[in-house]
Amino acid sequence: MRENFELDSLIGRSSGSVFAATLRRCGGVLGLLVLLVACSYAPGDVANPFTRKFTWLSFLGGDDICATCRAGAPERFRLIYNGNWREQVRVYELGFSGPHSLDQRVIEPAQLFALRLEDPLGPWRGATVTAMVAEAKYEQLVQSLAQSGAFASPSTPLTLNSTDFYWVAASCHAGTFHLTGWLYPSEAFTRLAFPQQLLVLDTSGVVFNPPRPWSEVAPAPLGTPDNPARGARGRTDWTIGIAQDRLVDQTVF
């Protein structure tokens, strides 16, 4: 059974220090729209459902990867599948915990039976696991990313909505930062090869939420949470654009 109460009410009782730290990082700005657009991602933010909603766009855009990407920098790849923000988000980070490590996080609407006193926010953190990728599999995955166009910016600005189905790739490859995406339905999305390879390497145990036409997407029931940020009564959606290896035209509503 999916939870039917506001995540914010729980977080408010247990994360006062996190809230204060987030505000300090965002310059003390209180407006939600400004917070979501302006907050820079810091390591660990995606694991905390409170900071995640303020830094998600920075995380999605790979701001932290871009900041350290230069000649000689380690190869790092962040691949995010947005299977409708309200249903499922899958995050794959290659080369963050080690040269050939694959960190996996799958975020879905929280379920009450998963609540644990030792970690009350656990159900909102998402299923996480790290696996090591063999050299041959690693090289194959990087090659498929190149073939998919992961190291080239979209030829025209790409617009993505939080309730769409799409992949976004932020990477530091050969000392250069890249940001691009693929929206369903499109020919480019259909030609992607790396998602199949990722799913073979995926050890999360969470079933992939496949893309489908918008007409088949059910609206979020009243009172259930949007994934992975807030409840429906305080829903947060957005539209972003990707152009020239960066996020543009960010709109939060």
C-alpha positions as CSV (number, residue, x, y, z in Angstrom):
1,M,0.0,0.0,0.0
2,R,1.4,3.4,-1.0
3,E,1.6,5.9,1.8
4,N,-1.1,8.6,1.9
5,F,0.3,11.4,4.0
6,E,2.6,14.3,3.4
7,L,6.3,13.5,3.4
8,D,7.0,17.1,4.4
9,S,5.2,16.6,7.8
10,L,7.5,13.7,8.7
11,I,10.6,15.5,7.4
12,G,9.7,18.6,9.3
13,R,9.9,16.8,12.6
14,S,13.2,15.0,11.9
15,S,15.3,17.2,9.5
16,G,15.4,20.7,11.0
17,S,19.2,20.8,10.7
18,V,19.0,19.6,7.1
19,F,16.5,22.4,6.3
20,A,18.8,25.0,7.8
21,A,21.8,23.7,5.9
22,T,19.9,23.6,2.7
23,L,18.7,27.2,3.1
24,R,22.3,28.3,3.9
25,R,23.5,26.6,0.7
26,C,20.8,28.3,-1.3
27,G,21.5,31.7,0.1
28,G,18.6,31.8,2.6
29,V,16.1,32.1,-0.2
30,L,12.7,30.8,0.9
31,G,10.7,30.7,-2.3
32,L,10.2,27.1,-3.4
33,L,10.7,27.9,-7.1
34,V,13.9,29.7,-6.5
35,L,15.1,27.0,-4.1
36,L,14.5,24.2,-6.7
37,V,16.3,26.1,-9.4
38,A,19.1,27.7,-7.4
39,C,20.2,25.0,-5.0
40,S,23.5,23.3,-6.0
41,Y,23.7,19.5,-5.5
42,A,26.2,18.2,-2.9
43,P,27.2,14.6,-2.3
44,G,24.5,12.8,-0.4
45,D,21.6,15.1,-1.3
46,V,20.0,12.5,-3.5
47,A,19.8,10.1,-0.6
48,N,17.9,12.5,1.5
49,P,14.3,13.0,0.3
50,F,14.2,16.5,1.7
51,T,17.4,17.9,0.2
52,R,16.7,16.0,-3.0
53,K,13.6,18.0,-3.9
54,F,15.7,21.2,-3.6
55,T,18.8,20.0,-5.5
56,W,17.3,17.6,-8.0
57,L,17.7,19.8,-11.1
58,S,21.3,20.5,-10.2
59,F,21.9,16.8,-9.8
60,L,20.1,16.1,-13.1
61,G,22.2,18.7,-14.8
62,G,25.4,17.2,-13.5
63,D,26.6,20.5,-11.9
64,D,28.9,18.6,-9.5
65,I,30.4,16.6,-12.4
66,C,30.9,19.7,-14.5
67,A,32.7,21.5,-11.6
68,T,35.5,19.0,-11.4
69,C,35.7,17.9,-15.0
70,R,39.0,18.9,-16.6
71,A,41.9,17.2,-18.4
72,G,43.1,14.2,-16.4
73,A,39.9,14.1,-14.3
74,P,38.4,10.6,-13.6
75,E,35.8,9.3,-16.0
76,R,32.3,9.6,-14.4
77,F,28.9,9.0,-15.9
78,R,25.5,9.7,-14.4
79,L,22.6,8.1,-16.3
80,I,19.1,9.0,-15.1
81,Y,15.9,7.4,-16.3
82,N,12.8,9.4,-15.6
83,G,10.0,6.9,-15.9
84,N,7.5,9.6,-15.0
85,W,8.7,11.5,-11.9
86,R,5.6,10.4,-10.0
87,E,6.1,6.7,-10.8
88,Q,9.8,5.7,-11.0
89,V,13.2,7.3,-11.3
90,R,16.4,5.2,-11.8
91,V,19.8,6.7,-11.2
92,Y,23.0,5.0,-12.4
93,E,26.4,6.5,-11.5
94,L,29.4,4.8,-13.1
95,G,32.9,5.6,-11.7
96,F,31.8,7.5,-8.6
97,S,32.6,5.0,-5.9
98,G,35.5,3.5,-7.9
99,P,36.8,3.4,-11.4
100,H,34.4,0.6,-12.4
101,S,31.8,0.8,-9.8
102,L,28.1,1.2,-10.7
103,D,26.0,2.9,-8.0
104,Q,22.3,2.2,-8.5
105,R,19.3,4.0,-7.0
106,V,15.6,3.4,-7.8
107,I,13.1,5.8,-6.3
108,E,9.4,5.0,-6.3
109,P,6.5,6.2,-4.2
110,A,7.1,5.1,-0.6
111,Q,5.2,2.2,1.0
112,L,4.1,2.1,4.6
113,F,5.3,-1.4,5.3
114,A,8.9,-0.3,4.6
115,L,9.0,2.2,7.5
116,R,11.7,1.5,10.1
117,L,12.3,3.3,13.4
118,E,16.0,3.3,12.9
119,D,15.6,5.1,9.5
120,P,12.2,6.8,9.2
121,L,13.1,8.4,5.9
122,G,14.3,5.0,4.4
123,P,11.2,4.4,2.2
124,W,11.8,7.7,0.4
125,R,15.6,7.2,-0.1
126,G,15.0,4.5,-2.8
127,A,16.4,1.1,-3.3
128,T,20.2,1.3,-3.5
129,V,23.0,-1.1,-4.4
130,T,26.6,-0.9,-5.8
131,A,28.1,-3.4,-8.1
132,M,31.5,-3.7,-9.8
133,V,31.6,-3.8,-13.6
134,A,34.1,-6.0,-15.3
135,E,36.6,-4.2,-17.6
136,A,35.1,-5.6,-20.8
137,K,31.5,-4.7,-19.7
138,Y,32.7,-1.2,-18.7
139,E,34.3,-0.5,-22.1
140,Q,31.2,-1.9,-23.9
141,L,28.9,0.4,-21.9
142,V,31.1,3.5,-22.6
143,Q,31.1,2.6,-26.3
144,S,27.4,2.3,-26.4
145,L,27.0,5.6,-24.7
146,A,29.2,7.2,-27.5
147,Q,27.1,5.4,-30.1
148,S,23.9,6.8,-28.5
149,G,25.2,10.4,-28.7
150,A,25.9,10.8,-25.0
151,F,29.0,12.9,-25.7
152,A,27.3,15.4,-28.0
153,S,24.8,18.0,-27.1
154,P,21.3,17.8,-28.7
155,S,21.3,19.4,-32.2
156,T,18.2,21.5,-31.1
157,P,17.1,22.3,-27.6
158,L,15.5,19.3,-25.9
159,T,12.5,20.0,-23.7
160,L,11.7,17.5,-20.9
161,N,8.8,17.5,-18.5
162,S,8.9,15.8,-15.1
163,T,6.0,13.5,-16.1
164,D,7.6,12.4,-19.4
165,F,9.6,9.3,-20.0
166,Y,13.3,10.1,-20.9
167,W,16.9,9.4,-20.2
168,V,19.4,12.1,-19.3
169,A,23.2,11.6,-19.3
170,A,25.7,13.8,-17.6
171,S,29.3,12.8,-17.9
172,C,33.0,13.7,-17.6
173,H,34.6,11.8,-20.5
174,A,38.1,12.4,-21.8
175,G,38.3,15.6,-19.7
176,T,35.2,17.2,-21.2
177,F,31.8,17.6,-19.6
178,H,28.7,16.5,-21.5
179,L,25.0,16.8,-20.9
180,T,22.3,15.4,-23.2
181,G,19.0,13.5,-23.1
182,W,16.6,11.4,-25.1
183,L,12.8,11.9,-24.9
184,Y,10.2,9.2,-25.5
185,P,8.8,8.8,-28.1
186,S,11.5,9.6,-30.6
187,E,13.7,7.9,-33.1
188,A,16.8,8.7,-31.0
189,F,15.1,7.1,-27.9
190,T,14.3,4.0,-29.9
191,R,17.9,3.6,-31.1
192,L,19.4,3.7,-27.6
193,A,21.6,0.8,-26.7
194,F,23.0,1.6,-23.3
195,P,19.7,1.1,-21.4
196,Q,19.6,-2.6,-22.2
197,Q,23.2,-2.9,-21.0
198,L,22.5,-1.1,-17.8
199,L,19.5,-3.3,-17.0
200,V,21.7,-6.4,-17.5
201,L,24.1,-4.9,-14.9
202,D,21.3,-3.7,-12.6
203,T,21.2,-5.6,-9.3
204,S,18.5,-3.5,-7.6
205,G,15.8,-6.1,-8.0
206,V,13.3,-3.4,-8.9
207,V,11.3,-3.9,-12.1
208,F,11.9,-1.3,-14.8
209,N,8.9,1.0,-15.5
210,P,8.8,1.0,-19.3
211,P,7.8,4.1,-21.3
212,R,4.3,4.3,-22.6
213,P,2.1,6.9,-24.4
214,W,0.8,9.7,-22.2
215,S,-2.8,8.5,-22.8
216,E,-1.9,5.4,-20.8
217,V,-0.5,7.3,-17.8
218,A,-2.9,7.4,-15.0
219,P,-3.1,10.7,-13.0
220,A,-1.7,10.6,-9.5
221,P,-4.5,9.8,-7.0
222,L,-5.3,12.6,-4.6
223,G,-3.2,12.4,-1.5
224,T,-0.5,10.1,-2.8
225,P,3.0,11.4,-3.1
226,D,4.8,12.5,-6.3
227,N,8.0,10.7,-6.8
228,P,10.5,11.5,-5.5
229,A,9.8,14.8,-3.8
230,R,6.4,15.8,-2.4
231,G,2.8,14.8,-1.7
232,A,0.1,15.6,-4.3
233,R,-1.3,18.4,-2.1
234,G,2.1,20.2,-2.5
235,R,3.0,18.7,-5.9
236,T,6.2,19.8,-7.6
237,D,6.6,19.4,-11.4
238,W,9.0,21.1,-13.8
239,T,9.9,21.5,-17.4
240,I,13.6,21.8,-18.4
241,G,15.5,22.2,-21.5
242,I,18.9,20.8,-22.5
243,A,21.1,22.8,-24.9
244,Q,24.9,23.2,-25.3
245,D,25.7,20.8,-22.5
246,R,23.6,22.5,-19.8
247,L,20.1,22.9,-18.5
248,V,18.2,25.9,-19.8
249,D,14.6,27.3,-19.5
250,Q,14.0,25.7,-16.1
251,T,10.3,26.1,-15.0
252,V,9.0,24.8,-11.7
253,F,5.3,24.7,-10.9
